[in-house]
C-alpha cells in the first residue's frame, strides 16, 4: 500500500492532489483518491452550493465534495461514495457499531475507536479498483481538507500519523506527505513566516513533510525557496514553487518540470513496483494526449457562452459545468469566453427595480453564441431561466439545458407552444392548475439527504431519432448511461401535447415514462437533458452534450458530429470510455 497525503497549511483550497495523481498515472501506475472532509455532515447532499460549492454526484449515487470531481476529471477513474470520508460518516459508523455491541461494553473514545475507523476505511477504500481493469490501485492519493491545526481535523491527523508509522515500517508499503502552503506577496516581498509556522504546527501534530509545495502568484525567488527549506528542515529539492499558470491544466506540466514525479518515485519506492511495458506505454500515451489536448494556440477563435443560473455569485456552484465547457472548448480549439448571468436579472420585475442590471443581462444574451441553463433548486430566478430558454428557442441561439435547465425549457414550451399560459413546476407551485413538471412518485418530501434520484441511470434513445444531433454526439448508439440528481420530472401526461408542437423527447428512461432528453429539429442546437452529463466529462474526453453546445456555438457542429459518427466516439453506447 502506497499513500500520498496532501495536506494544507495557511489557507485551504490550494491543494494539487489531482495533478500529483495525474503524474503518477503517466508513469504507468494505477491511482485512486480519497478526500477527507472534517465536517459533521454525512455527505455533501444537503450543503448549500453558495457556501460549499457544487455537490458532485458519483456513479453509485454518492453525493460528495467537489474535489472528487477533480480526481475523476484528471485521472479518468470512477470513484464511489466511500472515497469521500466525512466526520459524520465516521461517527455514524462507530455509533452504529456501538449500538450493535461490537465493542463488547468498552468505553467508546476518539482514540482508538474513531481513529481506527478512519484508518480501516482508508485501507479498505485504497484497494478498490477504479479504472475498469479490476486491478487494485498502486497508489492512493489522500487529501486532507482544511488546514492542519483545525480543531475538527484532529482525529484525522492522528489517524494519518498512525497510518504513516504503520506503512513506513512495512518494506512493501510507503507514505509520502505533500504539504501545500501559501506564500503571500506583501509589498513586493515573499513572506515565508506563514509557511514556517504551518510546518511547525504540522510537525508538532506528528506529520512529517516529505515535500513542501508553495502556492504563489508568481515564480518564487531562489532565496525564498532556500529559506523555506532551511527553516522547515527539508532539503532544497523538497521545496517546489507552484505559481499561477495560464490554465489549471498546465499545472501538471509545471509540477513535472519542478521534479515532483522524481520525488514521488524516490519517496514511494516506485522502482519496486512491477510495471508491464504496456502500462508504461499507456502512461506515456496519456501524457502525450494531455499535452496535446491543452495545447491550444494563442490566436484561437473565441466562443461566447452565457451561463444563466441562480448561484452565479459563487461559480464553484457550477464547477463541473464550467470544466465540461472548458474540455469541450479545448477539443474544438476555441477560447471559451464564459459570461455569468444571474437569472433574476432577466426577469420583468428587475426592469423597474434595477433597469441597469436588467439591460446588461439581456445585452449579454443578445451577443453570445450559446446559452446554458444548469441545475438548481427552488423558485428564485426561475422566470429568468424560462425567459432565457424562450430567447434561445425563438432566436435560434444554441441552447443546452441541464436538469432544471431541461425543466424550464419544458415549462416555456408548455406555455408558449401549447397555450398553457400558467404552466409551471410542482416545485414552484404545488397547487398550480397546469403542472408540466411534477414531483417524482418515489421521492420523499420529509427527508432531504440521499432521497433524490441519484447516480448512474440509462438514457435510451427512442425509435425514429436517427436525425438527433445528441444521439450522433454520443456515437449513434441506442443508449447511454449518465448520472442524475433530481426530485422533479417532466409530467408524462403532457408529453404527447408537447411532441405534437415539435418539442421532441428523443430519449427516455428504461420504463418509457420518464423523459431524459429533448431536442428541436428546426433549430441549430436546442437540447435538454434531465441527467448531469457534466459529471462524466474528462479533460481528454469531453462530455458529448457540452461538446455539441460549444461546437454549435462555434459553427463547427457538423464537423464534430461527423467526427463522432465516422471516427471513434467519445463515449460508447453504454457510457463507458473507449480509451
HELIX and SHEET records of a PDB file:
HELIX    1   1 UNK A   17  UNK A   26  1                                  10    
HELIX    2   2 UNK A   44  UNK A   46  5                                   3    
HELIX    3   3 UNK A   49  UNK A   52  1                                   4    
HELIX    4   4 UNK A   67  UNK A   75  1                                   9    
HELIX    5   5 UNK A   81  UNK A   83  5                                   3    
HELIX    6   6 UNK A   87  UNK A  100  1                                  14    
HELIX    7   7 UNK A  110  UNK A  114  3                                   5    
HELIX    8   8 UNK A  115  UNK A  125  1                                  11    
HELIX    9   9 UNK A  151  UNK A  153  5                                   3    
HELIX   10  10 UNK A  154  UNK A  168  1                                  15    
HELIX   11  11 UNK A  193  UNK A  204  1                                  12    
HELIX   12  12 UNK A  222  UNK A  231  1                                  10    
HELIX   13  13 UNK A  236  UNK A  238  5                                   3    
HELIX   14  14 UNK A  248  UNK A  250  5                                   3    
HELIX   15  15 UNK A  251  UNK A  257  1                                   7    
HELIX   16  16 UNK A  260  UNK A  267  1                                   8    
HELIX   17  17 UNK A  270  UNK A  272  5                                   3    
HELIX   18  18 UNK A  277  UNK A  294  1                                  18    
HELIX   19  19 UNK A  315  UNK A  318  5                                   4    
HELIX   20  20 UNK A  319  UNK A  331  1                                  13    
HELIX   21  21 UNK A  343  UNK A  346  5                                   4    
HELIX   22  22 UNK A  348  UNK A  353  1                                   6    
HELIX   23  23 UNK A  355  UNK A  367  1                                  13    
HELIX   24  24 UNK A  382  UNK A  394  1                                  13    
HELIX   25  25 UNK A  404  UNK A  416  1                                  13    
HELIX   26  26 UNK A  469  UNK A  473  1                                   5    
HELIX   27  27 UNK A  492  UNK A  494  5                                   3    
HELIX   28  28 UNK A  495  UNK A  500  1                                   6    
HELIX   29  29 UNK A  533  UNK A  536  5                                   4    
HELIX   30  30 UNK A  544  UNK A  554  1                                  11    
HELIX   31  31 UNK A  557  UNK A  566  1                                  10    
SHEET    1   A 7 UNK A  84  UNK A  86  0                                        
SHEET    2   A 7 UNK A  31  UNK A  37  1                                        
SHEET    3   A 7 UNK A 139  UNK A 144  1                                        
SHEET    4   A 7 UNK A   2  UNK A   9  1                                        
SHEET    5   A 7 UNK A 174  UNK A 182  1                                        
SHEET    6   A 7 UNK A 211  UNK A 216  1                                        
SHEET    7   A 7 UNK A 239  UNK A 243  1                                        
SHEET    1   B 2 UNK A  56  UNK A  57  0                                        
SHEET    2   B 2 UNK A  63  UNK A  64 -1                                        
SHEET    1   C 2 UNK A 185  UNK A 186  0                                        
SHEET    2   C 2 UNK A 189  UNK A 190 -1                                        
SHEET    1   D 9 UNK A 335  UNK A 342  0                                        
SHEET    2   D 9 UNK A 302  UNK A 309  1                                        
SHEET    3   D 9 UNK A 370  UNK A 373  1                                        
SHEET    4   D 9 UNK A 398  UNK A 402  1                                        
SHEET    5   D 9 UNK A 526  UNK A 529  1                                        
SHEET    6   D 9 UNK A 515  UNK A 520 -1                                        
SHEET    7   D 9 UNK A 503  UNK A 508 -1                                        
SHEET    8   D 9 UNK A 453  UNK A 461 -1                                        
SHEET    9   D 9 UNK A 479  UNK A 486 -1                                        
SHEET    1   E 3 UNK A 424  UNK A 425  0                                        
SHEET    2   E 3 UNK A 435  UNK A 439  1                                        
SHEET    3   E 3 UNK A 488  UNK A 490 -1                                        
END                                                                             
